[in-house]
Amino acid sequence: MSHDPSPPYRPPTYGTPQYQPSTYGTPPYQPEPRNASAPYAPYDPTPTPTPRRAPRRDPLGHHSDLRVLRSAYRWQRRTATLTALGYFTLFLILSAYAPGFMTGTATGGLPTGLLLALLQLPVTWLAIALYEHTARRHVDPLADRIREEAALDARREARR
């Protein structure tokens, strides 16, 4: 039978003067006391009020118009890109998997593959026109409004 020289474990009693803080530090939810003789002050999560007046609306960086502008610009890019790349991909797939269709003749003895290849230029122009149209109709008005609000914010900030 072996004899253990250490004394039996007794849990610390909290709130009594005999309690000493652990040498391992306190858990993250309890602030470390400054010294053993200082009274423990609980953490107060309420923020101190600021004397400045809060802005009337959110600053421009958190404004919902920026999210709307990014979304409109994203749709604009996707629409124009998918128009041009979609037609080009269709042409490549037809060239690879439908050679009989591509070598067939269209009107005037022109091969269908050559006709579809010549149509790539107008389709690219259509994608550019679509990009310009969506920019003028959706993206540019949003960008102009955000630009005006940013200038107004800058003037307000300069007056302070």
Secondary structure as the mmCIF struct_conf table of DSSP 4:
data_model
#
loop_
_struct_conf.conf_type_id
_struct_conf.id
_struct_conf.beg_label_comp_id
_struct_conf.beg_label_asym_id
_struct_conf.beg_label_seq_id
_struct_conf.end_label_comp_id
_struct_conf.end_label_asym_id
_struct_conf.end_label_seq_id
BEND BEND1 SER A 6 SER A 6
HELX_LH_PP_P HELX_LH_PP_P1 PRO A 7 TYR A 9
TURN_TY1_P TURN_TY1_P1 TYR A 14 GLY A 15
BEND BEND2 THR A 16 THR A 16
TURN_TY1_P TURN_TY1_P2 PRO A 17 GLN A 18
TURN_TY1_P TURN_TY1_P3 THR A 23 TYR A 24
TURN_TY1_P TURN_TY1_P4 PRO A 28 TYR A 29
BEND BEND3 GLN A 30 GLN A 30
HELX_LH_PP_P HELX_LH_PP_P2 PRO A 31 PRO A 33
BEND BEND4 ARG A 34 ASN A 35
TURN_TY1_P TURN_TY1_P5 ALA A 36 SER A 37
BEND BEND5 ALA A 38 ALA A 38
HELX_LH_PP_P HELX_LH_PP_P3 PRO A 39 TYR A 40
BEND BEND6 THR A 46 THR A 46
HELX_LH_PP_P HELX_LH_PP_P4 PRO A 47 THR A 50
BEND BEND7 PRO A 51 ARG A 52
HELX_LH_PP_P HELX_LH_PP_P5 ARG A 53 PRO A 55
BEND BEND8 ARG A 56 ARG A 57
HELX_RH_3T_P HELX_RH_3T_P1 LEU A 60 HIS A 62
HELX_RH_AL_P HELX_RH_AL_P1 SER A 64 TYR A 97
HELX_RH_AL_P HELX_RH_AL_P2 PRO A 99 THR A 103
BEND BEND9 GLY A 104 GLY A 104
STRN STRN1 THR A 105 THR A 105
HELX_RH_3T_P HELX_RH_3T_P2 THR A 107 GLY A 109
STRN STRN2 PRO A 111 PRO A 111
HELX_RH_AL_P HELX_RH_AL_P3 THR A 112 LEU A 118
TURN_TY1_P TURN_TY1_P6 LEU A 119 LEU A 119
HELX_RH_AL_P HELX_RH_AL_P4 GLN A 120 THR A 134
HELX_RH_PI_P HELX_RH_PI_P1 ALA A 135 VAL A 139
HELX_RH_AL_P HELX_RH_AL_P5 ASP A 140 ARG A 159
#
